[in-house]
Amino acid sequence: MEIRVLRYFLTVVREESITKAADVLHITQPTLSRQLAQMEEEIGVKLFNRGTRKLLLTNEGFLLRRRAEEIIELVDKTERELTEQDEMVEGTVSIGCGDLGAVHMLPNLFKSFNQRYPSVRFDLYTATADNVKEQMERGLIDIGLLLEPVNMEKFEFIRLNTKEQWVVIMSPDSHLANKKFITPDDLKDVPLILPRRLNVQSELASWFGEYFDKLNVLFTSNLPSNSSVMVYNKLAYAIIIEGSVSLWDKNKITYRTLSPKLTASSVIAWKRQQPFGLAAEKFIKHIKESFSMNDINN
Protein backbone atom coordinates (compact mmCIF):
# COMPACT_ATOMS: atom_id res chain seq x y z
CA MET A 1 0.00 0.00 0.00
CA GLU A 2 1.64 3.22 -1.16
CA ILE A 3 1.50 6.55 0.67
CA ARG A 4 0.48 8.21 -2.61
CA VAL A 5 -2.56 5.95 -2.92
CA LEU A 6 -3.54 6.58 0.71
CA ARG A 7 -3.54 10.29 -0.09
CA TYR A 8 -5.78 9.56 -3.11
CA PHE A 9 -8.14 7.57 -0.89
CA LEU A 10 -8.41 10.36 1.71
CA THR A 11 -9.08 12.92 -1.01
CA VAL A 12 -11.94 10.82 -2.36
CA VAL A 13 -13.34 10.44 1.16
CA ARG A 14 -13.16 14.20 1.70
CA GLU A 15 -14.73 15.09 -1.67
CA GLU A 16 -17.25 12.19 -1.58
CA SER A 17 -16.78 11.89 -5.34
CA ILE A 18 -14.16 10.33 -7.59
CA THR A 19 -14.74 13.02 -10.21
CA LYS A 20 -14.19 15.89 -7.77
CA ALA A 21 -11.22 14.15 -6.17
CA ALA A 22 -9.62 13.60 -9.58
CA ASP A 23 -9.89 17.32 -10.27
CA VAL A 24 -8.29 18.17 -6.91
CA LEU A 25 -5.49 15.66 -7.51
CA HIS A 26 -4.99 16.74 -11.14
CA ILE A 27 -5.29 13.20 -12.46
CA THR A 28 -7.89 11.59 -14.71
CA GLN A 29 -10.98 9.95 -13.28
CA PRO A 30 -10.19 6.51 -14.83
CA THR A 31 -6.70 6.62 -13.33
CA LEU A 32 -8.06 7.40 -9.85
CA SER A 33 -10.77 4.73 -10.12
CA ARG A 34 -8.17 2.17 -11.17
CA GLN A 35 -5.90 3.08 -8.22
CA LEU A 36 -8.77 2.65 -5.74
CA ALA A 37 -9.84 -0.65 -7.29
CA GLN A 38 -6.27 -1.96 -7.10
CA MET A 39 -6.07 -0.93 -3.43
CA GLU A 40 -9.33 -2.75 -2.62
CA GLU A 41 -8.04 -5.83 -4.43
CA GLU A 42 -4.68 -5.62 -2.65
CA ILE A 43 -6.14 -5.49 0.87
CA GLY A 44 -9.09 -7.76 0.04
CA VAL A 45 -11.96 -5.61 1.31
CA LYS A 46 -14.58 -3.28 -0.14
CA LEU A 47 -13.99 0.34 0.91
CA PHE A 48 -16.94 2.16 -0.69
CA ASN A 49 -20.67 1.56 -1.13
CA ARG A 50 -21.18 2.60 -4.74
CA GLY A 51 -24.41 3.24 -6.58
CA THR A 52 -25.51 6.37 -4.76
CA ARG A 53 -24.90 10.02 -5.64
CA LYS A 54 -22.19 10.17 -2.96
CA LEU A 55 -19.52 7.62 -2.23
CA LEU A 56 -20.13 6.22 1.24
CA LEU A 57 -17.57 4.31 3.25
CA THR A 58 -18.06 0.73 4.38
CA ASN A 59 -17.08 -0.23 7.93
CA GLU A 60 -13.71 -1.31 6.55
CA GLY A 61 -13.45 2.00 4.76
CA PHE A 62 -14.02 3.91 8.00
CA LEU A 63 -11.24 1.92 9.66
CA LEU A 64 -8.84 2.56 6.77
CA ARG A 65 -9.66 6.29 6.82
CA ARG A 66 -8.75 6.52 10.50
CA ARG A 67 -5.51 4.60 10.05
CA ALA A 68 -4.65 6.44 6.82
CA GLU A 69 -5.03 9.81 8.56
CA GLU A 70 -2.67 8.64 11.31
CA ILE A 71 -0.14 7.33 8.78
CA ILE A 72 -0.21 10.48 6.64
CA GLU A 73 0.15 12.69 9.72
CA LEU A 74 3.19 10.69 10.82
CA VAL A 75 4.71 10.80 7.32
CA ASP A 76 4.20 14.56 7.08
CA LYS A 77 5.73 15.09 10.52
CA THR A 78 8.72 12.94 9.61
CA GLU A 79 9.23 14.87 6.39
CA ARG A 80 9.15 18.17 8.30
CA GLU A 81 11.72 16.87 10.77
CA LEU A 82 13.96 15.68 7.97
CA THR A 83 13.67 19.07 6.31
CA GLU A 84 14.74 20.72 9.57
CA GLN A 85 17.60 18.25 9.82
CA ASP A 86 18.76 19.40 6.42
CA GLU A 87 18.81 23.05 7.47
CA MET A 88 22.38 24.18 7.99
CA VAL A 89 21.80 25.46 11.51
CA GLU A 90 25.10 26.53 12.98
CA GLY A 91 26.28 28.66 15.87
CA THR A 92 26.70 28.49 19.62
CA VAL A 93 24.06 28.28 22.34
CA SER A 94 25.27 29.72 25.64
CA ILE A 95 23.87 28.16 28.82
CA GLY A 96 24.54 29.36 32.34
CA CYS A 97 23.98 27.09 35.32
CA GLY A 98 24.97 26.49 38.89
CA ASP A 99 26.26 23.25 40.43
CA LEU A 100 22.83 21.67 40.68
CA GLY A 101 21.29 18.24 40.54
CA ALA A 102 19.16 19.55 37.67
CA VAL A 103 22.29 19.75 35.51
CA HIS A 104 21.95 15.99 35.03
CA MET A 105 18.93 16.53 32.78
CA LEU A 106 20.95 18.64 30.33
CA PRO A 107 22.90 15.81 28.61
CA ASN A 108 19.70 14.25 27.24
CA LEU A 109 18.62 17.63 25.86
CA PHE A 110 22.04 18.16 24.28
CA LYS A 111 22.17 14.66 22.82
CA SER A 112 18.74 14.75 21.18
CA PHE A 113 19.31 18.28 19.87
CA ASN A 114 22.73 17.38 18.48
CA GLN A 115 21.20 14.54 16.49
CA ARG A 116 19.05 17.06 14.63
CA TYR A 117 21.56 19.93 14.47
CA PRO A 118 25.07 18.48 14.63
CA SER A 119 26.73 21.79 13.65
CA VAL A 120 25.54 23.60 16.79
CA ARG A 121 27.85 23.71 19.78
CA PHE A 122 27.22 24.72 23.39
CA ASP A 123 29.03 27.12 25.70
CA LEU A 124 28.53 26.17 29.36
CA TYR A 125 29.02 28.90 31.94
CA THR A 126 28.99 27.99 35.63
CA ALA A 127 27.99 30.63 38.18
CA THR A 128 25.35 31.48 40.75
CA ALA A 129 21.77 32.12 39.67
CA ASP A 130 22.14 35.85 40.33
CA ASN A 131 25.19 36.10 38.10
CA VAL A 132 23.69 33.97 35.33
CA LYS A 133 20.47 36.01 35.44
CA GLU A 134 22.44 39.23 35.12
CA GLN A 135 24.25 37.86 32.08
CA MET A 136 20.94 36.79 30.55
CA GLU A 137 19.49 40.27 31.07
CA ARG A 138 22.47 41.73 29.23
CA GLY A 139 22.01 39.28 26.36
CA LEU A 140 25.32 37.52 27.00
CA ILE A 141 23.76 34.16 27.90
CA ASP A 142 20.85 32.60 26.03
CA ILE A 143 19.47 30.15 28.58
CA GLY A 144 19.88 29.74 32.33
CA LEU A 145 19.43 26.86 34.74
CA LEU A 146 18.72 28.74 37.94
CA LEU A 147 18.27 27.81 41.59
CA GLU A 148 15.33 29.57 43.24
CA PRO A 149 14.55 31.93 44.84
CA VAL A 150 15.11 34.24 41.89
CA ASN A 151 13.00 37.00 40.35
CA MET A 152 11.64 35.66 37.04
CA GLU A 153 9.59 38.73 36.06
CA LYS A 154 11.48 39.25 32.77
CA PHE A 155 11.78 35.59 31.85
CA GLU A 156 9.84 32.72 30.37
CA PHE A 157 10.67 29.59 32.31
CA ILE A 158 9.92 25.99 33.14
CA ARG A 159 10.04 24.96 36.78
CA LEU A 160 11.66 21.55 37.02
CA ASN A 161 10.08 18.78 39.05
CA THR A 162 13.31 17.69 40.73
CA LYS A 163 13.84 19.24 44.17
CA GLU A 164 17.33 20.41 45.10
CA GLN A 165 18.26 19.44 48.68
CA TRP A 166 20.61 21.40 50.90
CA VAL A 167 23.31 19.38 52.70
CA VAL A 168 26.42 19.91 54.84
CA ILE A 169 29.73 18.68 53.43
CA MET A 170 32.54 17.65 55.75
CA SER A 171 35.64 15.53 56.14
CA PRO A 172 34.82 11.81 56.52
CA ASP A 173 36.60 11.78 59.90
CA SER A 174 34.57 14.69 61.27
CA HIS A 175 32.57 13.99 64.43
CA LEU A 176 29.46 15.18 62.56
CA ALA A 177 29.97 12.42 59.99
CA ASN A 178 28.74 9.99 62.64
CA LYS A 179 25.29 11.57 62.50
CA LYS A 180 22.53 10.55 60.10
CA PHE A 181 21.48 14.17 59.61
CA ILE A 182 22.51 17.63 60.75
CA THR A 183 20.42 20.01 62.86
CA PRO A 184 20.92 23.75 63.47
CA ASP A 185 22.22 22.92 66.95
CA ASP A 186 24.96 20.72 65.41
CA LEU A 187 26.34 23.69 63.45
CA LYS A 188 26.14 26.47 66.01
CA ASP A 189 29.75 26.11 67.20
CA VAL A 190 31.62 24.99 64.05
CA PRO A 191 33.23 27.15 61.34
CA LEU A 192 30.93 27.41 58.33
CA ILE A 193 30.94 28.25 54.65
CA LEU A 194 27.64 29.74 53.48
CA PRO A 195 26.45 30.40 49.93
CA ARG A 196 27.25 33.89 48.74
CA ARG A 197 23.74 34.62 47.43
CA LEU A 198 21.87 36.85 49.90
CA ASN A 199 18.43 35.48 49.07
CA VAL A 200 19.73 31.96 49.72
CA GLN A 201 21.22 33.11 53.00
CA SER A 202 17.73 34.36 53.90
CA GLU A 203 16.37 30.85 53.32
CA LEU A 204 19.11 29.42 55.54
CA ALA A 205 18.41 32.06 58.19
CA SER A 206 14.87 30.76 58.48
CA TRP A 207 16.18 27.21 58.82
CA PHE A 208 18.74 28.15 61.52
CA GLY A 209 16.26 30.28 63.43
CA GLU A 210 17.72 31.80 66.58
CA TYR A 211 21.14 30.30 65.86
CA PHE A 212 21.75 32.27 62.67
CA ASP A 213 23.10 35.50 64.16
CA LYS A 214 25.52 33.54 66.34
CA LEU A 215 27.04 31.36 63.60
CA ASN A 216 30.79 31.22 63.03
CA VAL A 217 30.80 32.03 59.30
CA LEU A 218 34.39 31.76 58.15
CA PHE A 219 33.72 32.00 54.40
CA THR A 220 31.03 32.75 51.87
CA SER A 221 31.47 31.14 48.49
CA ASN A 222 29.72 31.25 45.13
CA LEU A 223 30.75 27.77 43.94
CA PRO A 224 30.71 24.43 45.81
CA SER A 225 33.98 23.38 44.20
CA ASN A 226 35.79 26.20 46.00
CA SER A 227 34.04 25.36 49.24
CA SER A 228 35.09 21.72 48.91
CA VAL A 229 38.78 22.71 48.87
CA MET A 230 38.33 24.46 52.21
CA VAL A 231 36.39 21.50 53.60
CA TYR A 232 38.99 19.02 52.40
CA ASN A 233 41.63 21.00 54.30
CA LYS A 234 39.37 20.92 57.38
CA LEU A 235 38.95 24.68 57.61
CA ALA A 236 35.16 24.62 57.78
CA TYR A 237 31.90 22.87 57.01
CA ALA A 238 29.98 24.01 53.93
CA ILE A 239 26.27 24.14 53.20
CA ILE A 240 25.66 23.38 49.54
CA ILE A 241 23.21 21.71 47.14
CA GLU A 242 23.35 17.90 47.17
CA GLY A 243 23.45 17.74 43.37
CA SER A 244 26.86 19.40 43.47
CA VAL A 245 28.54 16.42 45.12
CA SER A 246 27.27 13.54 42.96
CA LEU A 247 30.64 12.96 41.24
CA TRP A 248 32.93 13.79 44.16
CA ASP A 249 35.22 11.29 45.85
CA LYS A 250 33.28 10.21 48.96
CA ASN A 251 36.51 9.05 50.58
CA LYS A 252 37.72 12.65 50.67
CA ILE A 253 34.50 14.55 51.36
CA THR A 254 31.19 13.29 52.65
CA TYR A 255 27.89 14.99 53.39
CA ARG A 256 24.79 14.76 55.55
CA THR A 257 21.29 16.10 54.91
CA LEU A 258 19.76 18.87 56.98
CA SER A 259 17.03 18.21 59.50
CA PRO A 260 14.45 19.54 59.10
CA LYS A 261 14.95 19.13 55.36
CA LEU A 262 15.56 22.25 53.34
CA THR A 263 14.87 22.07 49.60
CA ALA A 264 14.69 24.44 46.65
CA SER A 265 13.31 24.37 43.13
CA SER A 266 15.22 25.10 39.95
CA VAL A 267 14.06 26.56 36.65
CA ILE A 268 15.30 26.57 33.07
CA ALA A 269 14.69 30.02 31.65
CA TRP A 270 15.27 32.45 28.80
CA LYS A 271 14.57 36.17 28.53
CA ARG A 272 11.14 37.12 27.28
CA GLN A 273 11.07 38.98 23.92
CA GLN A 274 14.81 38.55 23.53
CA PRO A 275 16.10 38.30 19.93
CA PHE A 276 18.04 35.03 19.73
CA GLY A 277 20.25 33.54 17.06
CA LEU A 278 18.80 30.69 15.01
CA ALA A 279 20.64 28.01 17.01
CA ALA A 280 19.33 29.35 20.33
CA GLU A 281 15.80 29.67 18.92
CA LYS A 282 15.91 26.05 17.81
CA PHE A 283 17.19 24.92 21.20
CA ILE A 284 14.50 26.84 23.11
CA LYS A 285 11.90 25.21 20.87
CA HIS A 286 13.54 21.87 21.63
CA ILE A 287 13.27 22.57 25.38
CA LYS A 288 9.58 23.39 25.06
CA GLU A 289 8.94 20.20 23.10
CA SER A 290 10.85 18.14 25.67
CA PHE A 291 8.82 19.37 28.63
CA SER A 292 5.08 19.54 29.15
CA MET A 293 3.75 22.84 27.80
CA ASN A 294 1.71 23.10 31.00
CA ASP A 295 4.95 23.57 32.90
CA ILE A 296 5.88 26.71 30.95
CA ASN A 297 5.26 29.91 32.88
CA ASN A 298 4.85 33.26 31.19
Secondary structure, DSSP 8 states (H G I E B T S, - for coil): --HHHHHHHHHHHHHT-HHHHHHHHTS-HHHHHHHHHHHHHHHTS--EE-SSSS-EE-HHHHHHHHHHHHHHHHHHHHHHHHHHHHS---EEEEEEE-S-GGGGGHHHHHHHHHHH-TTEEEEEEE--HHHHHHHHHTTS-SEEEEESS---TTEEEEE-SS-EEEEEEE-TTSGGGGSSEE-HHHHTTSEEEEES-HHHHHHHHHHHGGGGGG-EEEEEES-HHHHHHHHHTTS-EEEEEGGGGTTS-TTT-EEEEESS--EE-EEEEEETT----HHHHHHHHHHHHHS-GGGEE-
